[in-house]
Structures are given as structure tokens and as C-alpha cells.
Amino acid sequence: MNLYKYVSDAINEKLGAPVNLEVPRNRDFGDFSTNAAMVMARAAGRPPRELATDIAARISELDFVADTSIAGPGFINIKIKNDFLWNAAATATDIEKTPQMTIDMDYGSYNVAKSLHIGHLRTSIVGDTLNRIAKFLGHKTISYNHIGDWGRPMGLVIAYIESLHPEWPFFAADFDASKINPADYPITAAELDTYYPAASARGKEDEAFLNHAREITADLQNGHPGYTALYNLFLKVSLDMMDGIIAKLNMMPFDKTLGERNASMHLDRVEKMLRERNLLQPSDGAEIVTVRRETDSEPMPPFMFYNSRGADTYEATDLAAIWFRKTEDNPDKIWYLTDARQQLHFKQVFRVAEMLDLFPVENLEHLYFGTINGPGGQPFKTRDGNAAGLLDIIEMVQAAVRRRCEDAGKTLDDETIDSIALAALKFTDLMHDVKSDYIFDPAAVTSFEGRTGPYILYSAVRLNSVLKRANASDAVAAMPAELCADERNLIIEILDFERSVRSAFDSRATDLLANYAYDLCQQINTFYHNCPILREDVPANVRDARLYIARAAQRALSQAIALMGLRVPAEM
């Protein structure tokens, strides 16, 4: 149940006008408050506090309202009946899951033959959580890992492999795919990881090597059989590496791993549409589409379909990918998750997509994010000054968890260490405003106290332990004669679950979910400390009532944890 929406809708209907419902910081004054009287006073021609008296009386007529009071110049505080809260807690996480939209989600954006680095962390974690939230709310999602698999990096890697193994048959003019066994040409993940950096460095110093790589890129894109066979060989290695990272991050598998190579197959169709509308214009040997509007207050360069060498562009393949998804999936919306530096790129692509009547701009969303910085505030890098690899980051957090456990005298198995490290890494990312930069400090994010992933897991483990020892059932217990403040506050927090999830979806903001989970854990731990459950002196009816509250809290917290893609260990 979405308590906030339920109360708000009922008050709106009762008053016959929309009112602003707020949640007071101090619940001693009430569970909700509204400034409706202050908003309506001028139109009614009455003093706000006088009008508030009438409005409060009408709100008090609602069957779930226990009490109303007036504060200050006309604020109306509203307290909900305990029995209403009690009964609602039994179904707090049961929400209506009516399929509403089909959403293509483009996140991941991994590159073939390149290691995943820290720049892939946010697109992976935030994208996966938004995908889980959308599915939970009943939407149909199709997740895409739009891989970089078709540009010059492929030519550089093939050129580098040729320099290492010139005797391999892939480079022969008479190459015959039927005569080779791919197993005879092994490329390990560790080896492949070194090829692109080495090739890129060599290309900067060796013009002939770079030109050869360019030729290979063109030949590969034109179907060269030997290069294609070699490409397919290291593509498999690269995809296996991606799958390993996806598993380590406990992400849902992508529905489709299709990138620039697939998009390039549809460029002819998109080009035809552009020419039919006379949108392509020559410009210094390139072909462009003018996307600037008179209302633009910032620079808006043209969209480049072909560059001056006649090669298709990153912009062109992204446009072709939209055409493919429109034809293949016909989604209501497409979401792209990349870093903030691509804002201009997607504005250009979206405008051309609208010109071609593929999608209105409002149905194409670029959900951009900030950078992850080190303790000094600069982009997070390794000691040698390079962008940190994603595996390096994961191992760094795992090591920090091990040190913290050793300092605390705890001995935990590897699986538990991995679960804690995963929570530390993912929760830290999810709890920040996705558009903002944030500081990443492995020592801080692995703390078992404060706003951290380990704290969330610790709260869940403690709650699970209590319920397991009590062998608690899902049955609704009898409500006690009175609810203490801590019991009541926890129930109200539980009933805020659906609002928080829907707000996270509507705002495309994972921090709303993550910070709800933290607030819920704080209420759970306050309840745990102040409301004993299994102590011998606790009466049976009180124990049963508190177990009922704990079970409801467990359902809400477990669902929030699942939506964030965390794993709860058996013990900590």
C-alpha cells in the first residue's frame, strides 16, 4: 500500500480540490500535514487559521483519521488511526503490477577487447537497478548492452595480433574459414586485455601501423573473411569477460548484447529516410543534418552522418540503433544511461530521430551521470594514473572489507566477504544523486555503521536472525491496545515503500530507493533496541505483535535490497 497516495487521494476527494500533503520531520505533531488552508485562504476570503478549523473538521470525518490539529498560521496536522496502519502493514509491499509501458534500456555500453573500467560502474549499477524497479512496477523492459564492436579499436587489435602472429592464416589472401579450427589459435582473457592498450600506444608512435589498422577496420566492415573470423574469435573471449563482470556485480543478464556492428547493418535504411526528407547536406566532404533551432541558447553543432572520409559515424550508428529498436521492439520509451559528457551527442541524435518520425524527443531519455572521484576530488585512478579497472575496484573493496573484519576480530567466509563488498560498492553508487559526482573511498564505504551497504546488510541479517529464532509466521497478529512511538514509526516507514519505489522510477533516481532502505534500517534498529521481542519478560501478545511488525519490515527491506541487486549473507 502506498500510504501517502492513499491519504492524499482521500483528502483531495473529501475537499474537492488538490492539496499538498507533507511528511513532518517530527512525527510527534502528526503523520502528515498540509498547508491547504493557507493556500485556499485568499480565494476563500478568510483568515488561514480560521479556514484551517473547517478543513480539519472535514478531514477528521475520514474513517482512517484519528486526529487533526492546527499549528502556526494554519498548518493542519493529521494522525492516522493505529488499526488502519496495523492492517495495512500486512500488505505493505503488495502493489498493483499492471503492465503499462515497454521500455528499451541502453546501459552497460561495454567495449569489445577492452577492459571494463570505473566509467562502466555507474551505467551498470544504476541501469540494472532501474531495470529491476521498472519490472517490479509491471513495465516490460528490454535491456541492451550496446557494445563498442565496430570502430577503429577493432582494427587496432587485429593489427596488433597480426604483429604478434603473422603466420596465422587470418591474414592470408586465400583465407578459408572451413580449413581452420579456432581452438588452434587461443587468445586468453589476460592476453586480450593487453592488446588494445599496446596497439593504441603503438598507433600514436607508428603512423604506418595506424594506417594499416585503419585499412583493416575498413576491410573488416566490408566483410573481409579472415578479419571477420579473427574478430569472432576474440569477440567470444570479450563477451565471456563481460559476463564475468555482470555475474560479479549480481546484475540481471542483458536481454540483448548488440552494438555498433548490428546498427551498421541498418544504415542504408536510415540513409534512405534521410535522403527522402532532404535532410542530408554536404559539408566539407562530410554529410550532415542541421539540428540547430532558433530557440537554442547553447551551441548545437550539426549531426554528422558520414565524415569527410565517407565513413559512418558514432552518431549514425546510434541513429540506426534507434531505427532497429523501433522496428524490433516498438517501445514506448528508450532510456540511455551514459556519463554526462554525452549530453550533446544524444540531443543531436534524438532530434534527428524526431525528424524521421521514429520517436518524439520526450520518449527518448538520456539519463546521464556524474563521475566517481577519489578522496582528493579528482577522477578516481590507479596509482599509475590510469582509469581504474572495474575488476580492480571490486578487488579493492573486497580487500577493504577483509581488513575491516580482521580489525573487528571477525572471521567470515569468502562468499560473505563478497556479498558485503558488493553491497558496499553498489549502495554507495545508488545512494547518490545519479547526476552528481561523488567521492569513492573504499575504507569509508565498507563501514558497518552509517549510510553504507554493509549497514543495510547488517540490519537485514539481524532481522532475519530474530525471525528465524522465533519461527515467525506471516499471519496477522492481534494489534496491542497501544502502539509505542517506535512501533508506530516503523510501520509508517514500511508503508512508505511503494511511494519510494514509484518515486525512484518516476524521477529515474535510484537514490530515492537507496536512501529509503537506509531510513527503514534506522527505524528497524531503533525498534530492535527499544522494543524487545524474544526476551523472557515480554508478554506473548506483545511478542506476537512485534514479530508481526518485524516480519512486515523484513518484507519491505528484502524487496528494497533485491531491487538494488544486493545479496544478504546468512550471517555477519
For each residue, the residues with C-beta under 8 A, 3 or more apart:
1: 6 88 91 92 94 495 498
2: 5 6 95 495 498 499 502
3: 6 7 80 85 88 492 495 496 499
4: 7 8 21 23 32 496 499
5: 2 8 9 498 499
6: 1 2 3 9 10
7: 3 4 10 11 21 32 64 78 80
8: 4 5 11 12 19 21
9: 5 6 12 13
10: 6 7 13 14 62 64
11: 7 8 14 15 19 21 34 36 59 62 78
12: 8 9 15 16 17 18 19
13: 9 10 16
14: 10 11 58 59 61 62
15: 11 12 19 36 55 58 59
16: 12 13
17: 12 36 40
18: 12
19: 8 11 12 15 34 36 39
20: 34 35 36 39
21: 4 7 8 11 32 33 34
22: 32 33 34 35
23: 4 31 32 33
24: 27 29 30 31 32 33 77
25:
26: 29
27: 24 30 31 485 488 489 492
28: 485
29: 24 26 33 69 71 77
30: 24 27 33 67 68 69 77 78 79
31: 23 24 27 78 79 80 492
32: 4 7 21 22 23 24 77 78 80
33: 21 22 23 24 29 30 71 75 76 77 78
34: 11 19 20 21 22 37 75 76 78
35: 20 22 38 39 74 75 76
36: 11 15 17 19 20 39 40 52 55 76
37: 34 40 41 48 49 51 52 55 74 75 76
38: 35 41 48 52 73 74 75
39: 19 20 35 36
40: 17 36 37 43 44 51 55
41: 37 38 44 46 47 48 51 74
42: 45
43: 40
44: 40 41 51
45: 42
46: 41 50 51
47: 41 50 51 74
48: 37 38 41 51 52 73 74
49: 37 52 53 70 73 74
50: 46 47 53 54
51: 37 40 41 44 46 47 48 54 55 74
52: 36 37 38 48 49 55 56 70 74 75 76
53: 49 50 56 57 70
54: 50 51 57 58
55: 15 36 37 40 51 52 58 59 76
56: 52 53 59 60 68 69 70 76
57: 53 54 60 61 68
58: 14 15 54 55 61
59: 11 14 15 55 56 62 65 68 76 78
60: 56 57 65 67 68
61: 14 57 58 65
62: 10 11 14 59 65
63: 81 84
64: 7 10 80 81 84
65: 59 60 61 62 68 78 79 80 81
66: 79 80 81 82
67: 30 60 78 79
68: 30 56 57 59 60 65 76 77 78 79
69: 29 30 56 76 77
70: 49 52 53 56 74 75 76 77
71: 29 33 75 76 77
72: 75
73: 38 48 49
74: 35 37 38 41 47 48 49 51 52 70
75: 33 34 35 37 38 52 70 71 72
76: 33 34 35 36 37 52 55 56 59 68 69 70 71
77: 24 29 30 32 33 68 69 70 71
78: 7 11 30 31 32 33 34 59 65 67 68
79: 30 31 65 66 67 68
80: 3 7 31 32 64 65 66 84 85 492
81: 63 64 65 66 84 85
82: 66 85 86 479 482 483 488
83: 86 87 479
84: 63 64 80 81 87 88
85: 3 80 81 82 88 89 483 488 491 492 495
86: 82 83 89 479 483 491
87: 83 84 90 476
88: 1 3 84 85 91 92 495
89: 85 86 92 491 494 495 548 549 552
90: 87 476 548 552
91: 1 88 94
92: 1 88 89 494 495 497 498 552 555 556
93: 497 498 555 556 559
94: 1 91
95: 2 136 137 498 501
96: 138
97: 136 137 138
98: 138
99: 138 139 140
100: 137 138 139
101: 139 140 331 332 333
102: 139 140 141 142 329 330 331 332 333
103: 134 139 140 141 142 331 332 333 334 335
104: 141 142 144 325 329 331 333 334 335
105: 127 130 131 134 141 142 143 144 334 335 337
106: 109 144 146 321 334 335 336 337
107: 123 124 126 127 128 131 143 144 145 335 336 337
108: 120 123 124 127 143 144 145 146 147 242 254
109: 106 120 123 145 146 147 148 337 338
110: 114 116 120 145 147 148 242 245
111: 114 147 148 149 153
112: 147 148 149 153 154 234 235 238 239 259
113: 153 154 157 192 195 196 234 238
114: 110 111 148 153 196 238
115: 193 241 389 390 391
116: 110 120 241 242 245 389 390 391
117: 120 387 388 389 390
118: 121 372 380 387 388 389 390 393
119: 122 123 339 387
120: 108 109 110 116 117 123 124 245 390
121: 118 124 125 372 390 393 425 429
122: 119 125 126 337 339 369 370 372 429 434
123: 107 108 109 119 120 126 127 337 338 339 369
124: 107 108 120 121 127 128 245 246 249 251
125: 121 122 128 129 249 251 425 426 429 430 565
126: 107 122 123 129 130 337 367 369 429 430 434 510
127: 105 107 108 123 124 130 131 143 337
128: 107 124 125 131 132 249 251 252 565
129: 125 126 132 133 430 510 513 563 564 565
130: 105 126 127 133 134 335 337 367 504 505 508 510
131: 105 107 127 128 134 135 141 143 252
132: 128 129 135 136 252 562 563 564 565
133: 129 130 136 137 501 504 505 510 513 563
134: 103 105 130 131 137 139 141 505
135: 131 132 138 139 141
136: 95 97 132 133 501 559 563
137: 95 97 100 133 134 501 502 505
138: 96 97 98 99 100 135
139: 99 100 101 102 103 134 135
140: 99 101 102 103
141: 102 103 104 105 131 134 135 255
142: 102 103 104 105 255 256 325 329 331
143: 105 107 108 127 131 252 254 255 256
144: 104 105 106 107 108 254 255 256 257 258 325
145: 107 108 109 110 242 254 256 257 258 259
146: 106 108 109 258 259 260 321
147: 108 109 110 111 112 242 257 258 259 260
148: 109 110 111 112 114 151 153 259 260
149: 111 112 154 235 259 260 261
150: 154 221 259 260 261 263 264 317
151: 148 154 155 217 260 314
152: 155 156 213 214 217
153: 111 112 113 114 148 156 157 196 200
154: 112 113 149 150 151 157 158 216 217 220 231
155: 151 152 158 159 213 214 215 216 217 218 220
156: 152 153 159 160 196 199 200 203 213
157: 113 153 154 160 161 192 195 196 199 234
158: 154 155 161 162 170 213 216 220 227 230 231
159: 155 156 162 163 199 209 212 213 216
160: 156 157 163 164 195 196 198 199 202
161: 157 158 164 165 168 187 195 230 234
162: 158 159 165 166 168 170 171 216
163: 159 160 166 209
164: 160 161
165: 161 162 168 185
166: 162 163 171
167:
168: 161 162 165 171 185 230
169: 172 175 176 179 180 226
170: 158 162 175 185 226 227 229 230
171: 162 166 168 175 226
172: 169 175 226
173:
174:
175: 169 170 171 172 225 226 229
176: 169 179 180
177: 180 225 229
178:
179: 169 176
180: 169 176 177 184 185 229
181: 184
182: 185 229 233
183: 186
184: 180 181
185: 165 168 170 180 182 230 233
186: 183
187: 161 191 192 233 234 237
188: 191 192 237
189: 192 193 237 240 241
190: 193 194
191: 187 188 194 195
192: 113 157 187 188 189 195 234 237 238 241
193: 115 189 190 241
194: 190 191 197 198
195: 113 157 160 161 191 192 198 199 234
196: 113 114 153 156 157 160 199 200
197: 194 200 201
198: 160 194 195 201 202
199: 156 157 159 160 195 196 202 203 209 213
200: 153 156 196 197 203 204
201: 197 198 204 205
202: 160 198 199 205 206 209
203: 156 199 200 206 209 210 213
204: 200 201 210
205: 201 202
206: 202 203 209 210
207: 210 211
208: 211 212
209: 159 163 199 202 203 206 212 213
210: 203 204 206 207 213 214
211: 207 208 214 215
212: 159 208 209 215 216
213: 152 155 156 158 159 199 203 209 210 216 217
214: 152 155 210 211 217 218
215: 155 211 212 218 219
216: 154 155 158 159 162 212 213 219 220 224 227
217: 151 152 154 155 213 214 220 221
218: 155 214 215 221 222 311
219: 215 216 222 224 227
220: 154 155 158 216 217 223 224 227 228 231
221: 150 217 218 264
222: 218 219
223: 220 228
224: 216 219 220 227 228
225: 175 177 228 229
226: 169 170 171 172 175 229 230
227: 158 170 216 219 220 224 230 231
228: 220 223 224 225 231 232
229: 170 175 177 180 182 225 226 232 233
230: 158 161 168 170 185 226 227 233 234
231: 154 158 220 227 228 234 235
232: 228 229 235 236
233: 182 185 187 229 230 236 237
234: 112 113 157 161 187 192 195 230 231 237 238
235: 112 149 231 232 238 239
236: 232 233 239 240
237: 187 188 189 192 233 234 240 241
238: 112 113 114 192 234 235 241 242
239: 112 235 236 242 243 257
240: 189 236 237 243 244
241: 115 116 189 192 193 237 238 244 245
242: 108 110 116 145 147 238 239 245 246 257
243: 239 240 246 247 253
244: 240 241 247 248
245: 110 116 120 124 241 242 248 249 390 391
246: 124 242 243 249 251 253 254
247: 243 244 250 251
248: 244 245 391 394 422
249: 124 125 128 245 246 394 422 425 426 565
250: 247 422 426 565 566 567
251: 124 125 128 246 247 565
252: 128 131 132 143 565
253: 243 246
254: 108 143 144 145 246 257
255: 141 142 143 144
256: 142 143 144 145
257: 144 145 147 239 242 254
258: 144 145 146 147 261 262 263 321 324
259: 112 145 146 147 148 149 150 262 263
260: 146 147 148 149 150 151 263 264 314 317
261: 149 150 258 264 265
262: 258 259 265 266 321 324
263: 150 258 259 260 266 267 317 318 320 321 324
264: 150 221 260 261 267 312 317 320
265: 261 262 320
266: 262 263 269 270 320 321 323 324
267: 263 264 270 271 312 316 317 320
268: 271 272
269: 266 272 273 320 323
270: 266 267 273 274 316 319 320 323 356
271: 267 268 274 275 280 305
272: 268 269 275 276
273: 269 270 276 277 323 356
274: 270 271 277 279 280 289 305 352 356
275: 271 272 278 279 280
276: 272 273
277: 273 274 355 356
278: 275
279: 274 275 289 352 355 356
280: 271 274 275 287 288 289 305
281: 287 288 289 290 302
282: 285 286 287 288
283: 286 287 288 302
284: 308
285: 282 308 309 310
286: 282 283 304 305 306 307 308
287: 280 281 282 283 304 305 306
288: 280 281 282 283 302 303 304 305
289: 274 279 280 281 302 303 305 352 355
290: 281 302 303
291: 300 302 303 347 348 351 352 355
292: 296 300 301 302
293: 296 300
294:
295:
296: 292 293 299 300
297:
298:
299: 296
300: 291 292 293 296 344 347 348
301: 292 344 348
302: 281 283 288 289 290 291 292 348
303: 288 289 290 291 315 319 348 349 351 352
304: 286 287 288 307 313 315 316
305: 271 274 280 286 287 288 289 312 313 315 316 319
306: 286 287 310 311 312 313 316
307: 286 304 310 311 313
308: 284 285 286
309: 285
310: 285 306 307
311: 218 306 307
312: 264 267 305 306 316 317
313: 304 305 306 307 316 317
314: 151 260 317 318 345
315: 303 304 305 318 319 345 348 349
316: 267 270 304 305 306 312 313 319 320
317: 150 260 263 264 267 312 313 314 320 321
318: 263 314 315 321 322 345 346 349
319: 270 303 305 315 316 322 323 349 352 353 356
320: 263 264 265 266 267 269 270 316 317 323 324
321: 106 146 258 262 263 266 317 318 324 325
322: 318 319 325 326 334 349 353 358 359 364
323: 266 269 270 273 319 320 326 327 356 358
324: 258 262 263 266 320 321 327 328
325: 104 142 144 321 322 328 329 331 334
326: 322 323 329 330 331 358 359
327: 323 324 330
328: 324 325
329: 102 104 142 325 326
330: 102 326 327
331: 101 102 103 104 142 325 326 334
332: 101 102 103 363
333: 101 102 103 104 363 364 365
334: 103 104 105 106 322 325 331 359 363 364 365
335: 103 104 105 106 107 130 365 367 508
336: 106 107 346 364 365 366 367
337: 105 106 107 109 122 123 126 127 130 367 368 369
338: 109 123 341 342 346 366 368 369
339: 119 122 123 342 368 369 370 371
340: 343 368 369 370 371 435
341: 338
342: 338 339 345 346 366 368
343: 340 346 347 366 368
344: 300 301 347 348
345: 314 315 318 342 348 349
346: 318 336 338 342 343 349 350 364 366
347: 291 300 343 344 350 351 366
348: 291 300 301 302 303 315 344 345 351 352
349: 303 315 318 319 322 345 346 352 353 364
350: 346 347 353 354 359 361 364 366
351: 291 303 347 348 354 355 361
352: 274 279 289 291 303 319 348 349 355 356
353: 319 322 349 350 356 358 359 361 364
354: 350 351 357 358 359 360 361
355: 277 279 289 291 351 352
356: 270 273 274 277 279 319 323 352 353
357: 354
358: 322 323 326 353 354
359: 322 326 334 350 353 354 363 364
360: 354 363 364
361: 350 351 353 354 364
362:
363: 332 333 334 359 360
364: 322 333 334 336 346 349 350 353 359 360 361
365: 333 334 335 336 508
366: 336 338 342 343 346 347 350
367: 126 130 335 336 337 434 508
368: 337 338 339 340 342 343 435
369: 122 123 126 337 338 339 340 434 435
370: 122 339 340 432 433 434 435 436 437 438
371: 339 340 379 380 437
372: 118 121 122 379 380 429 437 438 440
373: 376 377 378 379 380 437 438 439 440
374: 377 378 379 380 381 439 440 441
375: 439 441
376: 373
377: 373 374 439
378: 373 374 381
379: 371 372 373 374 387
380: 118 371 372 373 374 387 388 393 440
381: 374 378 385 386 387 388
382: 385 386 387 388 389 392
383:
384:
385: 381 382
386: 381 382
387: 117 118 119 379 380 381 382
388: 117 118 380 381 382 392 393 396
389: 115 116 117 118 382 392 393
390: 115 116 117 118 120 121 245 393 394
391: 115 116 245 248 394 395
392: 382 388 389 395 396
393: 118 121 380 388 389 390 396 397 425
394: 248 249 390 391 397 398 421 425
395: 391 392 398 399
396: 388 392 393 399 400 442
397: 393 394 400 401 421 424 425 442 445 446
398: 394 395 401 402 417 418 421
399: 395 396 402 403 442
400: 396 397 403 404 421 424 442 443 445 446
401: 397 398 404 405 417 420 421 424 446 454
402: 398 399 405 406 417
403: 399 400 406 407
404: 400 401 407 408 443 446 447 448
405: 401 402 408 410 411 412 417
406: 402 403 409 410
407: 403 404
408: 404 405 448
409: 406
410: 405 406 572
411: 405
412: 405 416 417 420 569 572
413: 416 417
414: 417 418
415: 418 419 569
416: 412 413 419 420 569 570 571 572
417: 398 401 402 405 412 413 414 420 421
418: 398 414 415 421 422
419: 415 416 422 423 457 566 567 568 569
420: 401 412 416 417 423 424 446 453 454 457 569 572
421: 394 397 398 400 401 417 418 424 425 446
422: 248 249 250 418 419 425 426 453 566 567
423: 419 420 426 427 452 453 454 456 457 566 567
424: 397 400 401 420 421 427 428 442 445 446 452 453 454
425: 121 125 249 393 394 397 421 422 428 429 445 453
426: 125 249 250 422 423 429 430 453 564 565 566
427: 423 424 430 431 445 452 453 456 514 517 564 566
428: 424 425 431 432 438 440 445 452 453
429: 121 122 125 126 372 425 426 432 438
430: 125 126 129 426 427 510 511 513 514 564
431: 427 428 451 510 511 514 515 518
432: 370 428 429 436 438 511
433: 370 436 509 511
434: 122 126 367 369 370 508 509 510 511
435: 340 368 369 370
436: 370 432 433
437: 370 371 372 373
438: 370 372 373 428 429 432
439: 373 374 375 377
440: 372 373 374 380 428 445
441: 374 375 444 445
442: 396 397 399 400 424 445 446
443: 400 404 446 447
444: 441 447 452
445: 397 400 424 425 427 428 440 441 442 452 453
446: 397 400 401 404 420 421 424 442 443 452 454
447: 404 443 444 450 452 454 455
448: 404 408 452 454 455 458 572
449: 452 455
450: 447 455
451: 431 455 515 518
452: 423 424 427 428 444 445 446 447 448 449 455 456
453: 420 422 423 424 425 426 427 428 445 456 457 566
454: 401 420 423 424 446 447 448 457 458 572
455: 447 448 449 450 451 452 458 459 518 521
456: 423 427 452 453 459 460 517 518 521 557 561 566
457: 419 420 423 453 454 460 461 561 566 568 569 572
458: 448 454 455 461 462 572
459: 455 456 462 463 521 524 525 557
460: 456 457 463 464 521 554 557 558 561 568
461: 457 458 464 465 568 569 570 571 572
462: 458 459 465 466 524 525 528
463: 459 460 466 467 524 528 550 553 554 557
464: 460 461 467 468 554 568
465: 461 462 468 469 571
466: 462 463 469 470 528 533 534 547 550
467: 463 464 470 472 547 550 551 554
468: 464 465 471
469: 465 466 534
470: 466 467 533 534 543 547
471: 468
472: 467 547 548 550 551
473: 551
474: 551
475: 548
476: 87 90 548
477: 544 545 547 548
478: 541 544 545
479: 82 83 86 483 545
480: 483 541 542 545
481:
482: 82
483: 82 85 86 479 480 487 488 491
484: 487 488 530 531
485: 27 28 488 489
486: 489 490 523 526 527 530 531
487: 483 484 490 491 527 531 545 546 549
488: 27 82 85 483 484 485 491 492
489: 27 485 486 492 493 523 526 527
490: 486 487 493 494 523 524 526 527 549 553
491: 85 86 89 483 487 488 494 495 549 552
492: 3 27 31 80 85 488 489 495 496
493: 489 490 496 519 520 523
494: 89 92 490 491 497 520 549 552 553 556
495: 1 2 3 85 88 89 92 491 492
496: 3 4 492 493 499 500 516
497: 92 93 494 500 501 516 520 556 559 560
498: 1 2 5 92 93 95 501 502
499: 2 3 4 5 496 502 503
500: 496 497 503 504 512 513 516 560
501: 95 133 136 137 497 498 504 505 513 516 560 563
502: 2 137 498 499 505 506
503: 499 500 506 507 509 512
504: 130 133 500 501 507 508 509 510 511 512 513 516
505: 130 133 134 137 501 502 508
506: 502 503
507: 503 504 512
508: 130 335 365 367 434 504 505
509: 433 434 503 504 512
510: 126 129 130 133 430 431 434 504 513 514 564
511: 430 431 432 433 434 504 514 515
512: 500 503 504 507 509 515 516
513: 129 133 430 500 501 504 510 516 517 560 563 564
514: 427 430 431 510 511 517 518 564
515: 431 451 511 512 518 519
516: 496 497 500 501 504 512 513 519 520 560
517: 427 456 513 514 520 521 557 560 561 564
518: 431 451 455 456 514 515 521 522
519: 493 515 516 522 523
520: 493 494 497 516 517 523 524 553 556 557 560
521: 455 456 459 460 517 518 524 525 557
522: 518 519 525 526
523: 486 489 490 493 519 520 526 527 553
524: 459 462 463 490 520 521 527 528 550 553 557
525: 459 462 521 522 528 529
526: 486 489 490 522 523 529 530
527: 486 487 489 490 523 524 530 531 546 549 550 553
528: 462 463 466 524 525 531 533
529: 525 526
530: 484 486 526 527
531: 484 486 487 527 528 546
532: 535 537 538 546
533: 466 470 528 538 543 546 547 550
534: 466 469 470 538 543
535: 532 538
536:
537: 532
538: 532 533 534 535 542 543 546
539: 542 543
540: 543 544
541: 478 480 544 545
542: 480 538 539 545 546
543: 470 533 534 538 539 540 546 547
544: 477 478 540 541 547 548
545: 477 478 479 480 487 541 542 548 549
546: 487 527 531 532 533 538 542 543 549 550
547: 466 467 470 472 477 533 543 544 550 551
548: 89 90 472 475 476 477 544 545 551 552
549: 89 487 490 491 494 527 545 546 552 553
550: 463 466 467 472 524 527 533 546 547 553 554
551: 467 472 473 474 547 548 554 555
552: 89 90 92 491 494 548 549 555 556
553: 463 490 494 520 523 524 527 549 550 556 557
554: 460 463 464 467 550 551 557 558
555: 92 93 551 552 558 559
556: 92 93 494 497 520 552 553 559 560
557: 456 459 460 463 517 520 521 524 553 554 560 561
558: 460 554 555 561 562 568
559: 93 136 497 555 556 562 563
560: 497 500 501 513 516 517 520 556 557 563 564
561: 456 457 460 517 557 558 564 566 568
562: 132 558 559 565 566
563: 129 132 133 136 501 513 559 560
564: 129 132 426 427 430 510 513 514 517 560 561
565: 125 128 129 132 249 250 251 252 426 562
566: 250 419 422 423 426 427 453 456 457 561 562
567: 250 419 422 423
568: 419 457 460 461 464 558 561
569: 412 415 416 419 420 457 461 572
570: 416 461
571: 416 461 465
572: 410 412 416 420 448 454 457 458 461 569
